[in-house]
Amino acid sequence: MIEELRIQITAAQERLVAALEADEPHEAVRHRARLEDLIEIAARHDIDVSAWVDRTLLRG
């Protein structure tokens, strides 16, 4: 589960960065929400994802 969570977080961040670079605010909101969901899931399972997450991407 931890490895899959890390993969999903990485993918969400990559998609978010791509949406921001393409100036697609709607897509950025979607990917930011997915990233926040994954962080919440990790917290519920006591998984520390702080090293995997670029917190600057969470500011919208």
CORFENRA-V628956 format. One record per backbone hydrogen bond with DSSP energy under -0.5 kcal/mol. NH is the residue of the N-H (numbers start at 1). CO is the residue of the C=O. E is the energy in kcal/mol with one decimal. If there is no record, write none. Layout:
NH,CO,E / NH,CO,E
This chain:
5,1,-2.4 / 6,2,-2.3 / 7,3,-2.3 / 8,4,-2.5 / 9,5,-2.5 / 10,6,-2.4 / 11,7,-2.4 / 12,8,-2.5 / 13,9,-2.4 / 14,10,-2.4 / 15,11,-2.5 / 16,12,-2.3 / 17,13,-2.6 / 18,14,-2.2 / 19,15,-2.4 / 20,16,-2.4 / 21,17,-2.7 / 22,18,-1.9 / 23,20,-1.2 / 24,19,-2.7 / 25,23,-0.6 / 28,24,-2.3 / 29,25,-2.3 / 30,26,-1.9 / 31,27,-2.5 / 32,28,-2.5 / 33,29,-2.3 / 34,30,-2.0 / 35,31,-2.3 / 36,32,-2.4 / 37,33,-2.3 / 38,34,-2.4 / 39,35,-2.2 / 40,36,-2.2 / 41,37,-2.5 / 42,38,-2.4 / 43,39,-2.3 / 44,40,-2.2 / 45,41,-1.1 / 45,42,-0.7 / 46,43,-1.7 / 47,42,-2.8 / 48,46,-0.6 / 49,47,-0.7 / 52,49,-1.6 / 53,49,-1.3 / 55,53,-1.1 / 57,54,-2.0 / 58,55,-1.1 / 59,56,-0.8 / 60,58,-0.5
